Amino acid sequence: MNEITIKALSPDLEKDYFDFFDNRAFSDGSPYYPCYCNAFNMSAGEIEAMRDQAKQYGGGIEGWKRSLRETAVRMVRQGLIRGYLAFDNDLAVGWCNANDRTNYYRVGEFDLDHLPDESTYSHSCLPGQVLSIVCFEISPDYRGKGIAKQLLKQICSDAARNGYQYVEAYPEVSGQTSMAFTGPVKLYEKNGFAEFKNDGKTIIMRKHLNKILSSLE
C-alpha cells in the first residue's frame, strides 16, 4: 500500500466516487450493497420517489441500484453529498460521509423501510455549528490499516478551520458488526471524542474543536 491521501469530495471527483462504490465498496458481500451513501440527505418523500423510479426500472436489486445511482449522481453534482475519499495513488479505497448536521434528515442507524416521522423533526443546532459523520466505508483489502483514523483526523482538522464547534458521530451501543458503517466507539474515543448522549441504541459521540482550532492559529 502506498501513502494514503485524503481528498474532500467535489464534483470533479465524481468519477472516483462512483468507481469506488461500483467496484470496491461492499465487495465482501455486505448487506448494504447496493449503496451510494445518499439516503441520509434525503427526505422520506424523496426516498419514496426513488423507490417508485426503481419499480419503473424493473424492480429488484438492479432496478434499485440504477435508481440509487442516478439519484446519487445528481446529489454529488449539486454538492448535496459531502465527505472525504481516501486514495491509494489514483485509486479511491475509502469514504467517509461528513456534512453539516442540518443537511441530514437523519443520523445513526436507520431502516429505509421504517423511516421516522419527519413532521416532528427539528435540529438542536445551527448551521455551521456541528459537523456530523454518518458513515465510513473502506475497501475490504484496505481495512485495518488506519484509513478510518486518517479520514477522521482530516475531517476534524477541516471542520475546525471552517469554524465548527463540534464534530459528532453516531456509533451503535451494541457495536454490532452489521452496523460497522457508523464507526466503532473505540475509534472515536481514541481520537478525542466523548459520549454526549445515549438513547440505549445509538451513542452520540462529540469532539470539541477549540483545542484543534488553537493549534491551527
N, CA, C and O of each residue as an XYZ file, in Angstrom:
868
protein
N       0.841     -1.198      0.000
C       0.000      0.000      0.000
C       0.870      1.238      0.000
O       1.796      1.353      0.803
N       0.576      2.171     -0.902
C       1.288      3.435     -0.944
C       0.726      4.372      0.126
O      -0.215      4.026      0.840
N       1.311      5.545      0.222
C       0.806      6.524      1.180
C      -0.616      6.920      0.812
O      -0.902      7.243     -0.341
N      -1.490      6.895      1.786
C      -2.889      7.243      1.563
C      -3.056      8.757      1.597
O      -2.532      9.427      2.487
N      -3.783      9.286      0.629
C      -4.101     10.707      0.612
C      -5.615     10.868      0.774
O      -6.392     10.026      0.324
N      -6.014     11.951      1.417
C      -7.421     12.219      1.696
C      -7.842     13.465      0.915
O      -7.160     14.489      0.946
N      -8.971     13.364      0.220
C      -9.483     14.491     -0.551
C     -10.964     14.694     -0.260
O     -11.738     13.738     -0.217
N     -11.349     15.956     -0.059
C     -12.764     16.277      0.120
C     -13.501     16.045     -1.194
O     -13.005     16.398     -2.264
N     -14.678     15.453     -1.106
C     -15.464     15.192     -2.304
C     -15.853     16.511     -2.966
O     -16.306     17.448     -2.309
N     -15.663     16.557     -4.274
C     -16.057     17.699     -5.085
C     -16.572     17.149     -6.410
O     -16.294     15.993     -6.733
N     -17.313     17.935     -7.188
C     -17.849     17.416     -8.446
C     -16.807     16.820     -9.376
O     -17.117     15.903    -10.137
N     -15.566     17.326     -9.332
C     -14.541     16.786    -10.225
C     -14.052     15.406     -9.779
O     -13.320     14.745    -10.517
N     -14.448     14.963     -8.580
C     -14.099     13.620     -8.119
C     -15.274     12.648     -8.281
O     -15.259     11.549     -7.728
N     -16.276     13.059     -9.035
C     -17.451     12.214     -9.253
C     -17.065     10.832     -9.783
O     -17.564      9.818     -9.295
N     -16.185     10.788    -10.771
C     -15.786      9.517    -11.369
C     -15.161      8.599    -10.320
O     -15.449      7.403    -10.293
N     -14.308      9.152     -9.455
C     -13.653      8.357     -8.415
C     -14.662      7.859     -7.384
O     -14.583      6.721     -6.922
N     -15.605      8.720     -7.034
C     -16.641      8.364     -6.065
C     -17.426      7.146     -6.547
O     -17.615      6.189     -5.796
N     -17.878      7.182     -7.784
C     -18.697      6.087     -8.292
C     -17.866      4.861     -8.661
O     -18.370      3.738     -8.621
N     -16.609      5.063     -9.017
C     -15.730      3.914     -9.230
C     -15.563      3.141     -7.923
O     -15.547      1.910     -7.922
N     -15.438      3.872     -6.807
C     -15.310      3.223     -5.508
C     -16.572      2.442     -5.162
O     -16.488      1.269     -4.796
N     -17.736      3.069     -5.270
C     -18.974      2.395     -4.881
C     -19.383      1.297     -5.857
O     -20.020      0.322     -5.458
N     -19.027      1.442     -7.122
C     -19.367      0.413     -8.106
C     -18.473     -0.817     -8.003
O     -18.921     -1.932     -8.266
N     -17.209     -0.621     -7.622
C     -16.237     -1.699     -7.771
C     -15.561     -2.200     -6.494
O     -15.070     -3.329     -6.475
N     -15.519     -1.394     -5.427
C     -14.798     -1.839     -4.242
C     -15.620     -1.794     -2.952
O     -15.487     -2.678     -2.106
N     -16.451     -0.796     -2.797
C     -17.284     -0.737     -1.591
C     -18.238     -1.928     -1.563
O     -18.837     -2.275     -2.581
N     -18.375     -2.545     -0.405
C     -19.319     -3.654     -0.198
C     -18.981     -4.900     -1.024
O     -19.837     -5.764     -1.212
N     -17.748     -4.999     -1.518
C     -17.379     -6.144     -2.356
C     -17.169     -7.419     -1.555
O     -16.823     -8.460     -2.115
N     -17.379     -7.340     -0.233
C     -17.248     -8.518      0.620
C     -18.603     -9.123      0.967
O     -18.725     -9.869      1.939
N     -19.626     -8.799      0.167
C     -20.945     -9.359      0.418
C     -21.731     -8.639      1.486
O     -22.615     -9.229      2.107
N     -21.429     -7.378      1.711
C     -22.119     -6.585      2.738
C     -23.616     -6.521      2.459
O     -24.020     -6.423      1.300
N     -24.451     -6.575      3.507
C     -25.900     -6.455      3.326
C     -26.335     -5.069      2.869
O     -27.494     -4.876      2.502
N     -25.422     -4.103      2.886
C     -25.777     -2.756      2.476
C     -25.561     -2.505      0.989
O     -25.816     -1.402      0.505
N     -25.098     -3.504      0.266
C     -24.992     -3.368     -1.193
C     -26.375     -3.507     -1.820
O     -27.134     -4.371     -1.381
N     -26.754     -2.700     -2.831
C     -26.015     -1.541     -3.329
C     -26.306     -0.304     -2.496
O     -27.404     -0.144     -1.963
N     -25.320      0.562     -2.392
C     -25.492      1.812     -1.639
C     -24.566      2.857     -2.244
O     -23.438      2.555     -2.634
N     -25.054      4.081     -2.316
C     -24.237      5.201     -2.776
C     -24.217      6.317     -1.737
O     -23.890      7.463     -2.043
N     -24.573      5.960     -0.500
C     -24.451      6.841      0.662
C     -25.220      8.147      0.498
O     -24.735      9.210      0.886
N     -26.423      8.067     -0.078
C     -27.201      9.276     -0.307
C     -28.442      9.400      0.565
O     -28.998     10.493      0.676
N     -28.894      8.314      1.186
C     -30.196      8.333      1.863
C     -30.230      9.237      3.093
O     -31.293      9.740      3.454
N     -29.085      9.451      3.740
C     -29.065     10.314      4.925
C     -29.518     11.739      4.596
O     -30.074     12.435      5.446
N     -29.275     12.158      3.358
C     -29.588     13.519      2.935
C     -30.939     13.633      2.239
O     -31.263     14.684      1.686
N     -31.729     12.567      2.260
C     -32.991     12.547      1.526
C     -34.180     12.474      2.470
O     -34.147     11.760      3.472
N     -35.228     13.214      2.143
C     -36.461     13.151      2.920
C     -37.171     11.830      2.638
O     -36.838     11.125      1.685
N     -38.147     11.507      3.474
C     -38.923     10.282      3.259
C     -39.614     10.326      1.905
O     -39.714      9.304      1.226
N     -40.092     11.500      1.509
C     -40.741     11.644      0.213
C     -39.784     11.398     -0.938
O     -40.152     10.774     -1.934
N     -38.565     11.882     -0.809
C     -37.565     11.677     -1.859
C     -37.177     10.210     -1.954
O     -36.958      9.695     -3.051
N     -37.091      9.540     -0.828
C     -36.766      8.116     -0.837
C     -37.896      7.314     -1.469
O     -37.650      6.357     -2.204
N     -39.129      7.705     -1.184
C     -40.270      7.022     -1.786
C     -40.276      7.219     -3.300
O     -40.583      6.289     -4.046
N     -39.940      8.423     -3.752
C     -39.859      8.690     -5.189
C     -38.763      7.842     -5.831
O     -38.909      7.384     -6.965
N     -37.678      7.637     -5.109
C     -36.600      6.792     -5.612
C     -37.058      5.343     -5.731
O     -36.676      4.644     -6.669
N     -37.873      4.893     -4.787
C     -38.444      3.542     -4.850
C     -39.347      3.393     -6.072
O     -39.301      2.379     -6.769
N     -40.168      4.412     -6.324
C     -41.070      4.367     -7.479
C     -40.272      4.298     -8.770
O     -40.640      3.573     -9.695
N     -39.172      5.055     -8.836
C     -38.328      5.035    -10.020
C     -37.705      3.661    -10.211
O     -37.582      3.176    -11.336
N     -37.308      3.030     -9.096
C     -36.726      1.689     -9.176
C     -37.716      0.696     -9.773
O     -37.325     -0.185    -10.539
N     -38.990      0.831     -9.430
C     -40.023     -0.054     -9.989
C     -40.142      0.148    -11.495
O     -40.330     -0.809    -12.245
N     -40.030      1.396    -11.927
C     -40.098      1.679    -13.366
C     -38.909      1.088    -14.110
O     -38.984      0.819    -15.309
N     -37.807      0.888    -13.383
C     -36.622      0.292    -13.976
C     -36.647     -1.236    -13.894
O     -35.656     -1.892    -14.213
N     -37.754     -1.790    -13.475
C     -37.886     -3.244    -13.443
C     -37.808     -3.861    -12.071
O     -37.966     -5.073    -11.922
N     -37.563     -3.033    -11.054
C     -37.525     -3.545     -9.692
C     -36.312     -4.413     -9.418
O     -35.373     -4.459    -10.213
N     -36.338     -5.100     -8.284
C     -35.228     -5.957     -7.893
C     -33.985     -5.156     -7.563
O     -34.017     -3.927     -7.501
N     -32.893     -5.867     -7.355
C     -31.632     -5.212     -6.999
C     -31.155     -4.276     -8.095
O     -30.689     -3.174     -7.807
N     -31.264     -4.701     -9.355
C     -30.753     -3.879    -10.452
C     -31.559     -2.605    -10.631
O     -30.991     -1.545    -10.895
N     -32.898     -2.695    -10.491
C     -33.722     -1.504    -10.595
C     -33.436     -0.530     -9.470
O     -33.369      0.681     -9.685
N     -33.265     -1.068     -8.255
C     -32.959     -0.256     -7.085
C     -31.587      0.393     -7.224
O     -31.415      1.570     -6.905
N     -30.614     -0.379     -7.702
C     -29.270      0.159     -7.867
C     -29.253      1.302     -8.887
O     -28.609      2.328     -8.668
N     -29.961      1.116     -9.992
C     -29.982      2.161    -11.016
C     -30.608      3.437    -10.477
O     -30.091      4.529    -10.713
N     -31.715      3.311     -9.757
C     -32.387      4.476     -9.191
C     -31.511      5.161     -8.145
O     -31.394      6.387     -8.136
N     -30.891      4.367     -7.261
C     -29.976      4.905     -6.260
C     -28.829      5.667     -6.914
O     -28.496      6.782     -6.510
N     -28.240      5.060     -7.914
C     -27.060      5.647     -8.548
C     -27.401      6.951     -9.252
O     -26.677      7.938     -9.124
N     -28.506      6.957     -9.997
C     -28.900      8.169    -10.705
C     -29.181      9.315     -9.723
O     -28.830     10.466     -9.980
N     -29.816      8.980     -8.604
C     -30.084      9.991     -7.579
C     -28.780     10.509     -6.982
O     -28.621     11.709     -6.763
N     -27.852      9.592     -6.722
C     -26.563      9.986     -6.136
C     -25.753     10.850     -7.097
O     -25.094     11.796     -6.666
N     -25.791     10.542     -8.384
C     -25.076     11.360     -9.373
C     -25.572     12.804     -9.296
O     -24.777     13.742     -9.255
N     -26.879     12.967     -9.276
C     -27.453     14.313     -9.180
C     -27.009     15.002     -7.888
O     -26.667     16.185     -7.899
N     -27.016     14.269     -6.783
C     -26.694     14.869     -5.491
C     -25.220     15.245     -5.382
O     -24.885     16.269     -4.786
N     -24.340     14.430     -5.953
C     -22.909     14.762     -5.955
C     -22.678     16.017     -6.787
O     -21.928     16.904     -6.379
N     -23.321     16.095     -7.951
C     -23.137     17.250     -8.825
C     -23.673     18.530     -8.202
O     -23.169     19.620     -8.475
N     -24.697     18.397     -7.364
C     -25.273     19.559     -6.692
C     -24.585     19.877     -5.364
O     -24.920     20.865     -4.710
N     -23.627     19.046     -4.969
C     -22.917     19.270     -3.720
C     -23.716     18.912     -2.489
O     -23.407     19.385     -1.396
N     -24.749     18.077     -2.644
C     -25.580     17.682     -1.504
C     -24.934     16.573     -0.693
O     -25.066     16.541      0.531
N     -24.240     15.669     -1.357
C     -23.465     14.641     -0.665
C     -22.071     15.205     -0.436
O     -21.403     15.632     -1.378
N     -21.638     15.205      0.816
C     -20.319     15.725      1.146
C     -19.567     14.713      1.990
O     -20.166     13.900      2.695
N     -18.273     14.774      1.909
C     -17.450     13.852      2.675
C     -16.053     13.804      2.111
O     -15.606     14.733      1.439
N     -15.356     12.698      2.394
C     -13.949     12.578      2.026
C     -13.661     11.207      1.443
O     -14.150     10.188      1.929
N     -12.854     11.206      0.386
C     -12.380      9.966     -0.219
C     -10.921      9.745      0.176
O     -10.140     10.692      0.263
N     -10.566      8.480      0.412
C      -9.183      8.093      0.678
C      -8.627      7.438     -0.582
O      -9.277      6.576     -1.174
N      -7.437      7.842     -0.989
C      -6.841      7.353     -2.228
C      -5.519      6.633     -1.967
O      -4.697      7.081     -1.167
N      -5.335      5.523     -2.651
C      -4.042      4.855     -2.772
C      -3.577      5.144     -4.191
O      -4.064      4.529     -5.139
N      -2.640      6.072     -4.347
C      -2.324      6.656     -5.651
C      -3.606      7.252     -6.224
O      -4.189      8.140     -5.602
N      -4.066      6.792     -7.392
C      -5.263      7.355     -8.008
C      -6.496      6.496     -7.775
O      -7.541      6.727     -8.384
N      -6.378      5.508     -6.900
C      -7.482      4.585     -6.662
C      -8.209      4.939     -5.370
O      -7.597      4.948     -4.302
N      -9.499      5.230     -5.453
C     -10.295      5.518     -4.261
C     -10.552      4.214     -3.515
O     -11.108      3.266     -4.071
N     -10.136      4.178     -2.236
C     -10.243      2.934     -1.454
C     -11.034      3.125     -0.159
O     -11.230      2.167      0.588
N     -11.486      4.340      0.112
C     -12.239      4.582      1.337
C     -13.091      5.822      1.216
O     -12.840      6.687      0.377
N     -14.108      5.901      2.070
C     -15.050      7.018      2.025
C     -15.581      7.290      3.421
O     -15.787      6.368      4.211
N     -15.801      8.566      3.717
C     -16.497      8.963      4.934
C     -17.490     10.059      4.590
O     -17.121     11.086      4.020
N     -18.748      9.838      4.937
C     -19.806     10.814      4.692
C     -19.834     11.775      5.875
O     -20.184     11.390      6.991
N     -19.466     13.020      5.623
C     -19.389     14.039      6.684
C     -19.977     15.334      6.151
O     -19.595     15.804      5.079
N     -20.916     15.915      6.910
C     -21.668     17.053      6.407
C     -22.176     17.876      7.588
O     -22.171     17.401      8.724
N     -22.607     19.087      7.329
C     -23.246     19.885      8.361
C     -24.457     19.128      8.903
O     -25.237     18.569      8.132
N     -24.614     19.110     10.214
C     -25.705     18.349     10.829
C     -27.059     18.738     10.267
O     -27.936     17.887     10.123
N     -27.240     20.009      9.949
C     -28.539     20.467      9.468
C     -28.836     20.023      8.041
O     -29.956     20.206      7.565
N     -27.860     19.446      7.351
C     -28.081     18.950      5.990
C     -28.542     17.495      5.959
O     -28.810     16.951      4.887
N     -28.637     16.864      7.128
C     -29.093     15.478      7.201
C     -30.534     15.416      7.722
O     -30.914     16.152      8.633
N     -31.311     14.534      7.130
C     -32.649     14.269      7.653
C     -32.599     13.319      8.842
O     -33.484     13.333      9.698
N     -31.560     12.498      8.886
C     -31.426     11.528      9.976
C     -29.959     11.152     10.091
O     -29.208     11.265      9.123
N     -29.548     10.704     11.273
C     -28.178     10.267     11.504
C     -28.218      8.960     12.277
O     -29.257      8.593     12.826
N     -27.090      8.253     12.325
C     -27.060      6.970     13.001
C     -27.729      5.897     12.175
O     -28.052      6.109     11.006
N     -27.938      4.746     12.783
C     -28.576      3.629     12.091
C     -30.036      3.945     11.825
O     -30.726      4.507     12.676
N     -30.503      3.580     10.634
C     -31.931      3.705     10.361
C     -32.329      2.662      9.325
O     -31.504      2.166      8.558
N     -33.611      2.349      9.328
C     -34.174      1.338      8.444
C     -34.958      2.048      7.349
O     -35.932      2.740      7.646
N     -34.556      1.893      6.089
C     -35.234      2.569      4.997
C     -36.698      2.163      4.869
O     -37.503      2.894      4.293
N     -37.039      0.992      5.409
C     -38.423      0.536      5.348
C     -39.277      1.085      6.487
O     -40.502      0.967      6.455
N     -38.644      1.681      7.485
C     -39.378      2.234      8.630
C     -38.753      3.571      9.026
O     -38.118      3.695     10.073
N     -38.950      4.563      8.165
C     -38.354      5.867      8.393
C     -39.097      6.617      9.494
O     -40.312      6.470      9.623
N     -38.394      7.415     10.284
C     -39.046      8.166     11.371
C     -39.985      9.233     10.832
O     -39.862      9.668      9.687
N     -40.908      9.640     11.659
C     -41.856     10.688     11.316
C     -41.119     12.024     11.238
O     -40.579     12.496     12.238
N     -41.097     12.622     10.072
C     -40.353     13.863      9.886
C     -41.161     15.105     10.274
O     -40.622     16.211     10.293
N     -42.457     14.926     10.586
C     -43.286     16.084     10.930
C     -42.856     16.726     12.240
O     -43.124     17.904     12.476
N     -42.186     15.953     13.096
C     -41.720     16.485     14.381
C     -40.208     16.699     14.386
O     -39.611     16.958     15.431
N     -39.603     16.588     13.215
C     -38.145     16.669     13.123
C     -37.665     18.108     13.290
O     -38.226     19.027     12.693
N     -36.656     18.295     14.081
C     -36.047     19.613     14.254
C     -34.584     19.442     14.627
O     -34.196     18.423     15.197
N     -33.774     20.443     14.304
C     -32.353     20.398     14.639
C     -32.113     21.060     15.991
O     -32.767     22.042     16.345
N     -31.183     20.515     16.721
C     -30.829     21.098     18.018
C     -29.581     21.960     17.907
O     -28.985     22.338     18.916
N     -29.192     22.269     16.676
C     -28.001     23.093     16.459
C     -28.248     24.009     15.274
O     -29.222     23.852     14.538
N     -27.354     24.964     15.104
C     -27.445     25.907     13.997
C     -26.499     25.486     12.876
O     -25.514     24.795     13.137
N     -26.776     25.885     11.634
C     -25.833     25.597     10.546
C     -24.442     26.134     10.893
O     -24.306     27.248     11.399
N     -23.425     25.339     10.619
C     -22.058     25.751     10.893
C     -21.583     25.476     12.302
O     -20.462     25.834     12.663
N     -22.431     24.839     13.110
C     -22.058     24.566     14.493
C     -21.548     23.145     14.697
O     -20.535     22.936     15.365
N     -22.256     22.159     14.117
C     -21.911     20.747     14.301
C     -21.711     20.078     12.949
O     -22.579     20.141     12.078
N     -20.562     19.438     12.784
C     -20.312     18.618     11.600
C     -20.551     17.163     11.993
O     -20.000     16.684     12.984
N     -21.370     16.469     11.220
C     -21.733     15.087     11.540
C     -21.026     14.095     10.636
O     -20.830     14.339      9.445
N     -20.646     12.968     11.231
C     -20.085     11.836     10.493
C     -21.100     10.705     10.569
O     -21.411     10.222     11.658
N     -21.622     10.278      9.417
C     -22.684      9.271      9.436
C     -22.270      7.921      8.860
O     -22.960      6.924      9.069
N     -21.156      7.879      8.139
C     -20.798      6.597      7.514
C     -19.321      6.533      7.151
O     -18.743      7.499      6.653
N     -18.722      5.372      7.412
C     -17.410      5.009      6.885
C     -17.591      3.790      5.988
O     -18.381      2.899      6.297
N     -16.876      3.753      4.902
C     -16.799      2.534      4.097
C     -15.376      2.434      3.547
O     -14.914      3.311      2.818
N     -14.700      1.357      3.910
C     -13.323      1.116      3.470
C     -13.311     -0.152      2.626
O     -13.945     -1.144      2.987
N     -12.599     -0.129      1.516
C     -12.470     -1.317      0.683
C     -11.942     -2.481      1.522
O     -11.003     -2.298      2.297
N     -12.525     -3.674      1.384
C     -12.101     -4.822      2.209
C     -10.598     -5.047      2.241
O     -10.054     -5.415      3.283
N      -9.924     -4.836      1.130
C      -8.482     -5.061      1.064
C      -7.674     -4.021      1.844
O      -6.477     -4.201      2.064
N      -8.323     -2.945      2.257
C      -7.611     -1.848      2.916
C      -8.036     -1.654      4.370
O      -7.601     -0.702      5.018
N      -8.863     -2.526      4.879
C      -9.311     -2.383      6.260
C      -8.202     -2.766      7.240
O      -7.330     -3.577      6.929
N      -8.257     -2.171      8.416
C      -7.262     -2.469      9.438
C      -5.934     -1.789      9.226
O      -4.943     -2.158      9.856
N      -5.892     -0.787      8.337
C      -4.643     -0.097      8.028
C      -4.650      1.369      8.490
O      -3.784      2.151      8.098
N      -5.624      1.730      9.317
C      -5.658      3.078      9.866
C      -6.273      4.135      8.966
O      -6.125      5.327      9.233
N      -6.960      3.724      7.906
C      -7.525      4.699      6.974
C      -8.681      5.469      7.607
O      -8.807      6.676      7.397
N      -9.525      4.787      8.378
C     -10.631      5.478      9.043
C     -10.098      6.550      9.986
O     -10.651      7.647     10.059
N      -9.029      6.233     10.706
C      -8.414      7.196     11.611
C      -7.884      8.397     10.837
O      -8.024      9.535     11.283
N      -7.285      8.151      9.692
C      -6.746      9.229      8.875
C      -7.871     10.118      8.333
O      -7.745     11.342      8.303
N      -8.968      9.488      7.906
C     -10.132     10.250      7.460
C     -10.678     11.112      8.593
O     -10.987     12.289      8.401
N     -10.792     10.513      9.768
C     -11.340     11.219     10.928
C     -10.478     12.428     11.292
O     -11.004     13.500     11.589
N      -9.178     12.259     11.269
C      -8.261     13.354     11.589
C      -8.421     14.508     10.611
O      -8.433     15.669     11.019
N      -8.545     14.198      9.320
C      -8.697     15.238      8.307
C     -10.027     15.974      8.459
O     -10.097     17.194      8.316
N     -11.080     15.208      8.753
C     -12.404     15.800      8.938
C     -12.390     16.795     10.096
O     -12.901     17.907      9.966
N     -11.811     16.402     11.218
C     -11.776     17.279     12.398
C     -10.939     18.526     12.132
O     -11.313     19.624     12.545
N      -9.818     18.364     11.452
C      -8.954     19.495     11.141
C      -9.660     20.490     10.232
O      -9.616     21.696     10.475
N     -10.312     19.990      9.184
C     -11.018     20.873      8.261
C     -12.219     21.532      8.930
O     -12.507     22.704      8.683
N     -12.922     20.778      9.779
C     -14.078     21.338     10.476
C     -13.655     22.503     11.363
O     -14.342     23.522     11.427
N     -12.531     22.351     12.043
C     -12.017     23.436     12.887
C     -11.675     24.660     12.048
O     -11.996     25.787     12.426
N     -11.031     24.440     10.920
C     -10.684     25.558     10.033
C     -11.932     26.275      9.518
O     -11.916     27.483      9.282
N     -13.002     25.518      9.350
C     -14.240     26.086      8.812
C     -15.158     26.646      9.887
O     -16.292     27.031      9.602
N     -14.667     26.693     11.135
C     -15.403     27.361     12.192
C     -16.408     26.531     12.964
O     -17.188     27.077     13.744
N     -16.404     25.210     12.762
C     -17.329     24.359     13.522
C     -16.884     24.270     14.979
O     -15.692     24.332     15.282
N     -17.852     24.123     15.871
C     -17.558     23.945     17.290
C     -17.368     22.472     17.643
O     -16.566     22.134     18.514
N     -18.108     21.603     16.965
C     -18.090     20.181     17.300
C     -18.098     19.315     16.041
O     -18.590     19.712     14.985
N     -17.534     18.119     16.198
C     -17.745     17.030     15.249
C     -18.484     15.936     16.002
O     -18.106     15.583     17.119
N     -19.529     15.399     15.398
C     -20.343     14.357     16.019
C     -20.294     13.072     15.213
O     -20.126     13.090     13.993
N     -20.446     11.945     15.922
C     -20.562     10.639     15.273
C     -21.593      9.820     16.039
O     -21.960     10.174     17.160
N     -22.063      8.722     15.437
C     -23.235      8.030     15.968
C     -23.088      6.505     15.976
O     -23.867      5.807     15.327
N     -22.107      5.990     16.697
C     -21.944      4.532     16.760
C     -23.071      3.872     17.554
O     -23.696      4.492     18.414
N     -23.310      2.602     17.242
C     -24.318      1.843     17.980
C     -23.798      1.424     19.347
O     -22.607      1.164     19.516
N     -24.686      1.363     20.303
C     -24.324      0.937     21.648
C     -23.782     -0.483     21.628
O     -22.787     -0.789     22.284
N     -24.455     -1.358     20.860
C     -24.084     -2.769     20.851
C     -22.822     -3.054     20.070
O     -22.174     -4.078     20.287
N     -22.458     -2.147     19.150
C     -21.266     -2.346     18.340
C     -21.359     -3.539     17.417
O     -20.349     -4.187     17.144
N     -22.561     -3.847     16.925
C     -22.746     -4.991     16.043
C     -21.933     -4.829     14.776
O     -21.799     -3.727     14.243
N     -21.390     -5.942     14.299
C     -20.586     -5.915     13.080
C     -21.389     -5.395     11.899
O     -20.846     -4.704     11.036
N     -22.685     -5.721     11.850
C     -23.519     -5.305     10.733
C     -23.688     -3.794     10.671
O     -24.060     -3.249      9.632
N     -23.415     -3.116     11.783
C     -23.561     -1.669     11.832
C     -22.207     -0.975     11.811
O     -22.077      0.151     12.290
N     -21.218     -1.631     11.267
C     -19.860     -1.099     11.291
C     -19.733      0.224     10.543
O     -18.775      0.966     10.762
N     -20.692      0.531      9.658
C     -20.561      1.750      8.870
C     -20.601      3.014      9.733
O     -20.123      4.060      9.295
N     -21.152      2.947     10.931
C     -21.185      4.126     11.796
C     -19.844      4.376     12.480
O     -19.626      5.443     13.053
N     -18.945      3.389     12.419
C     -17.659      3.501     13.098
C     -17.780      3.032     14.539
O     -18.796      3.300     15.182
N     -16.778      2.340     15.065
C     -16.839      1.835     16.438
C     -16.583      2.926     17.473
O     -15.906      3.914     17.188
N     -17.123      2.743     18.665
C     -16.931      3.701     19.748
C     -15.437      3.932     20.015
O     -15.006      5.064     20.235
N     -14.661      2.854     19.993
C     -13.230      2.967     20.305
C     -12.502      3.890     19.339
O     -11.579      4.600     19.737
N     -12.909      3.886     18.079
C     -12.280      4.778     17.101
C     -12.421      6.228     17.543
O     -11.471      7.005     17.460
N     -13.591      6.580     18.005
C     -13.844      7.958     18.413
C     -13.182      8.280     19.753
O     -12.620      9.361     19.928
N     -13.249      7.346     20.687
C     -12.616      7.585     21.992
C     -11.121      7.822     21.849
O     -10.553      8.674     22.532
N     -10.482      7.064     20.956
C      -9.039      7.194     20.764
C      -8.659      8.499     20.067
O      -7.492      8.889     20.042
N      -9.657      9.159     19.508
C      -9.377     10.388     18.767
C     -10.066     11.608     19.372
O     -10.420     12.556     18.671
N     -10.247     11.559     20.710
C     -10.677     12.742     21.441
C     -12.162     12.987     21.530
O     -12.580     14.065     21.954
N     -12.982     12.008     21.140
C     -14.428     12.150     21.262
C     -14.880     11.625     22.626
O     -14.237     10.756     23.216
N     -15.988     12.163     23.110
C     -16.575     11.701     24.365
C     -18.080     11.538     24.177
O     -18.681     12.176     23.313
N     -18.677     10.679     24.992
C     -20.119     10.465     24.892
C     -20.872     11.731     25.264
O     -20.623     12.340     26.305
N     -21.797     12.116     24.393
C     -22.629     13.301     24.623
C     -24.052     12.903     25.018
O     -24.628     13.477     25.943
N     -24.614     11.920     24.313
C     -25.938     11.402     24.622
C     -25.971      9.908     24.301
O     -25.187      9.413     23.492
N     -26.890      9.210     24.949
C     -27.039      7.770     24.739
C     -28.517      7.427     24.905
O     -29.072      7.571     25.995
N     -29.150      6.976     23.828
C     -30.576      6.641     23.914
C     -30.811      5.146     24.097
O     -31.932      4.659     23.954
N     -29.732      4.425     24.417
C     -29.835      2.988     24.606
C     -29.566      2.193     23.349
O     -29.348      0.983     23.414
N     -29.578      2.858     22.198
C     -29.305      2.195     20.924
C     -28.161      2.860     20.180
O     -27.278      2.194     19.640
N     -28.193      4.181     20.161
C     -27.161      4.951     19.480
C     -26.479      5.884     20.474
O     -27.141      6.521     21.293
N     -25.160      5.960     20.397
C     -24.389      6.889     21.214
C     -24.007      8.079     20.352
O     -23.471      7.911     19.257
N     -24.279      9.270     20.840
C     -23.773     10.461     20.155
C     -22.417     10.789     20.767
O     -22.318     11.152     21.939
N     -21.376     10.656     19.954
C     -20.021     10.976     20.369
C     -19.660     12.358     19.827
O     -19.891     12.647     18.653
N     -19.095     13.209     20.680
C     -18.749     14.566     20.266
C     -17.286     14.881     20.550
O     -16.703     14.424     21.533
N     -16.724     15.670     19.662
C     -15.388     16.212     19.889
C     -15.465     17.727     19.810
O     -15.916     18.276     18.805
N     -15.028     18.406     20.865
C     -14.986     19.861     20.873
C     -13.732     20.301     20.133
O     -12.647     19.772     20.375
N     -13.875     21.259     19.241
C     -12.778     21.606     18.341
C     -11.953     22.806     18.785
O     -11.081     23.249     18.037
N     -12.195     23.342     19.966
C     -11.436     24.517     20.415
C      -9.934     24.284     20.413
O      -9.167     25.131     19.955
N      -9.510     23.114     20.935
C      -8.073     22.837     21.023
C      -7.444     22.714     19.643
O      -6.331     23.189     19.415
N      -8.165     22.071     18.718
C      -7.647     21.941     17.362
C      -7.511     23.309     16.735
O      -6.491     23.618     16.119
N      -8.544     24.139     16.889
C      -8.514     25.465     16.300
C      -7.359     26.300     16.832
O      -6.715     27.031     16.080
N      -7.100     26.190     18.129
C      -5.998     26.935     18.730
C      -4.656     26.526     18.149
O      -3.771     27.363     17.966
N      -4.503     25.228     17.855
C      -3.236     24.736     17.310
C      -3.037     25.153     15.861
O      -1.914     25.151     15.358
N      -4.136     25.513     15.184
C      -4.038     25.921     13.779
C      -3.776     27.400     13.620
O      -3.352     27.851     12.555
N      -4.025     28.160     14.674
C      -3.887     29.612     14.595
C      -2.428     30.051     14.716
O      -2.138     31.247     14.669
